[in-house]
């Protein structure tokens, strides 16, 4: 039985890519070469990607008046080694380890907004002044995202498969929180608050002396600064 003319025509039909004109193929190749070599700067790569910032306008949520004197700031660096192991599975199957370098800063301030009238004493001849201020406090640690980075990330097979179905694969929020916590602990053990109180005392002494006061005493106490405390100068 001889094959039908229709089936013979189907077998002889060449693939679709063979029917594309050679001139069109050469044109596409030429455009790619010109775009990669920047031979024509005004001619963009037709297959290149374009990044567009579609971020909406920034909304101002609130404004607060500041009454703090930012008296000192410290820069810190910590290497976070976060290791999560499965009890009954090897690390290659389930588990992850992240080595993260966190860099941030902590500021120290003296709150001058709650200093009442009882905390400021001026002599009758207005030549001497005594101030009692609250002790310096630490700001919350601020992690520098541009200078902090992950050194290594080791993830098990199941963890990598889980990232495929995660809305936020490679999430580093946990190591960020650990870095912030360790930086805050280090700031608590440092002399930042003592340095802030020293700088505040020197600033107020220079300010009041420029106003004509010959003797200036600045002390720090717990609470709102209404009582007497140590550290007079």
Secondary structure, 3 states (H helix, E strand, C coil): CCCCHHHHHHHHCCCHHHHCCHHHHHHHHHHHHHHHHCCCCCCCCCCCCCCCCCCCCCCCCCCCCCCEEEEEEEEEEEEEEEEEECCCCCCCCCEEEEEEEEEEEEEEEEECCCCCHHHEEECCCCCEEEEEEECCEECCCEECCCCCEEEEEEECHHHHHHHHCCCCCCCCHHHHHHHHHHHHHHHHHCCHHHHHHHHHHHHHHHHHHHCCCCEEEEEEECCCCCCCCECCC
